[in-house]
């Protein structure tokens, strides 16, 4: 008997919209625009929770509002003061909001970074505390490095995650941050093989870095596949993380004034279609 290969089409890999791509869109507009563009999920921030409540959406309907649009909330961001001591009331306002929001919408991950210069022991103790608290809520912590922040490189982020050793902590790899930090594909492959990557963010970079990397990273990123980052090689290096037993989520994070100038709907269409082309090429190579 001649056996033929299984030609059943596989569903496309889910592609998500990061919270920061639409920095100024309200909750309802963000959800509707992402769904119309074809995204499978979105990220949210504390401001989105406040936007939803101000617009009259009840807390117990936040998740329903998202799921009725055919989406899921995959991550919350961005937490930067996790290393500090709680205030006199025992609260950390944004952290408390994000933990509360995660329970409301079913998100499984909170993304964090480090911008302040603080002693290593304070950073380690704060990160361990945050991971422990997140674990009680059934949440992962995704640690992100940025070339203009205090935690600047993939190596530094990996060292902190491995030093703390929390089972619910992992790394967020953003293509622009990795490229501008001078990272190597060998480093990317190593963290992917080690099972440390929980999220991948697609974007691209200008041919030459701007004098102010913070300005470039927040306002002038390029659409995936339209800059100088070799995203094909980058995703191939990340293959063990993308195709493992607990695949890393894939999102577009294109912080670009030009992209959002046409409105939320157009920004979602542009970022989704560009990200989809890059992801589909990866899928074809894997097959």
N, C-alpha and C positions, 0 to 999 in steps of 0.2 A: 504494500500500500504506500502510495506517495503521500507524505505529510507536508502540508503547507503551513507557512508561518501565519501566526495570528495577526490578521490585518485589521482587527477591531480598532477604530480610531480612539485614541486616548483623549480624555478631556484636557483642555489647556491648563497649564499650571496657574493656580490663582495668582492674580496680580492685585496689589493693594495700593491705596493712595495714602501717603504719609500725612500726618496732621499739618506739618509745616509747609507743605507745598501750597496750600490755600491758607495763608496766614491770617487773612482778615475776613474770610467767609463765615457766616453764622452757621449754626448747627444744621438747620433744615436745608439751607442752600448747599452746604457741603455734602450732605447725604444724597440729595436729589441729583446734584451734578455728577457725583462719582458713579451713581447707579446708571445714569443716562449714558455715561462714557463707556461703560462695560466693566468697571472695576468689580472685584469680588468682595472687597473689604476696605475698611478705612482705619486710620488712626485718629484719635481725638486727644484734646488737651483740656486742662481745667477751664479754659475760657469757653470751650464748647459746651461744657456742662452749664456754665452760667448763662450762655446764649440760649440754650434750650429752655432753661427755667424761666428766663425773662420773656421768652416768646409764648409761654403758656403751656409748654409740653410737660405733662406730669412726670415725676420721677419714675413711677412704675410703668410708664409707657415709652421711656427712652429706648429700651432694647427693641420693643415692638416697632417703633418708628423706623429703626434701622433695618430690621428683618423684613418688614413689609416692602422695603425698597429692594430686597434681594441681596442685602449686604450683611457683613458681620464686622464687629469691631475687633481688630487683631492686636492693637497696642495702644498705650497711652503715653504721652510725653509732654513736656520734657522736664525732668526733675534735676535741679542743679544744687540745691542746698541740703542734700541728704546727709552731709557730713557734720552739720551744725548740731548744737544742743537744742532740745526743745525749748520753747519759750516758757514763761512763768506759769502758763496755764497747762503745760504739758502737751502742747500741740505743735505741729509743723504744718502750716495751713495748706500749701499746695500738695504736699504728700498725703495729707488726710483727705483732701478732695479727690485725688486720683485713686486712692484706695477705695473710697466710697463709690466713685464712678465705675471702677472696674466691676464691682459687684452688681451695679445696676445694668450694665450693658454686656456683661459676660466677657470682657477683655481678659487676656491671659498674661499680658506682659506690660511692664512699665520701663521706659527707656530713660537712662540717666547719663550725665556727663560730669566732668570736673573742670571748673573754670577758675577756682580760687587757689592760691598758693597756700597750702596748709601742710603741717608736718605729716610725714608718712604714717605715723602711728594713729593720728587722728583720722586720716583717710581710711586706713584699714579698719579701724574700729567702727567708723560710720557706715562703711559699706557692709560690713558683717551685720551690724544692727538692722540696716535696711533689708538685706536679704532674709534675715530671720523674720522680720515683720511681714514681708511680702509672702513668705512661705506659709504663714498662718492664714493668709487669704487665698492660698492656692495660686500664687502669681510668680512669674519669672521676672528677673531684673536683667535688662539688656544694657550693657555698659558700652558707651560710644566714645571713641577718641576723635579729636579734632586738631588740626595743625595750629590753630590759633588759640587753643584752650591750654589749660595746665596739663591735662592728660593728652599728649600730642601724637602718640604713635601707637600702632597696633601692638608692638612689643610691650609698651608700658601698660596698656589695657589688659593684655594677656597676663602679665605678671601679677596685677592686682586680683584678677579673677582666680588665678591659680593659687595665689597666696591665701586668700580667704577660703577657697575651696567649698563654697556654698553650692549644693547641687542644683539650685534654682537660679544660678547666675550664668550669664553667657555674654558673648560679644555681638555688638551691632557693627556690621561692616558697610560703610558708606563709600561709594566709588570715588566721589570727589575728595573726601577726607583722606582716603587711602592714597590717592594719586598725589595730592598736594603735600602729604606728609613724607613723600619719598619712599613709600613702602614697596616691597618686592612681592612678586608672585609666589616665591618660595615661602614667605611668611604667611601668605593667605592660605596656601595649600596646607601648611603645617597646622594652623588653627582649625581648618576644616577637617582634616584627618583626626585631630584630637577631640572632635565633637564639641567645640567651644562656641560655634557660631549659631546664634538664635535668629538673627535677622540680617537681611541683605537689602541695601537701598541703592536703587539705580538712579544715576544722574551722570553728567559729563562735564568736562572742563574746557575752558578757553585754551588756545594754543600756548599762551604765555601767562604766567601768574600775574595778577595785579599786585601793586605795591602793598595794598592792605588786604590780606587774605580774609579777614573777617568780612569786609565789604563784599569781596568776590563770593565767598561762600554763602552769604545771606541774600545776595541780590542778583548775582550774575552767573549762576550755573547754567549749563547747557542741557538740552534734552538728551536723553540716552541715545547714543549712536551718532550724535551730531557734534561731538567734540573730539578731543585727542586721547581720551582714556581707551585702552584696548579692553573693552567690556567683554568681548568674546573670550579672550584669554583669562580675564579675571573670573568670569563665571565658570569657565572650565576648571580653574584652580579650586573654586568653591564647590565643585560637583559633589564631593562626599557629604557636605553639609546640606546641599539642596535635595539630594536623593537618599538620604539616610532614613533610619526608622522614625526620627522626629524631624522632618524637614524644616529648615529655616524658612521663615516667611520672606516673601519678595515684595518690595514696595518701590514705587517711584518717589523720590524726594528731590524735586527740582525747584529750589528756591531761586526764583527768577522774576524780576520786575517785568521783563518783557513778556514772559509767558502768561502772567496773571493780568496783564494790561487789557486783554480782551474779555475779561470776566471769568467767573468760576467755571462755567460750562465749557468754554473754549480751552481753559487751562487744563481741565480734566481730560478733554478729548485729546489735546496735544500730548500730554504726558502719558496717558494710557496707550495711545497708538505707538508712540516711540518706544515705550517700555515693552509693549507686546512684541514688537519686531525683534528686539534684542533677546527676549526670553524665548521666542519661538525659534530663533536660530540656535540657541543653546539646546532646546528640546530636540531639534533635528539632528544636531551633532551627537547627542546622547543616544538617539535611536540608531 
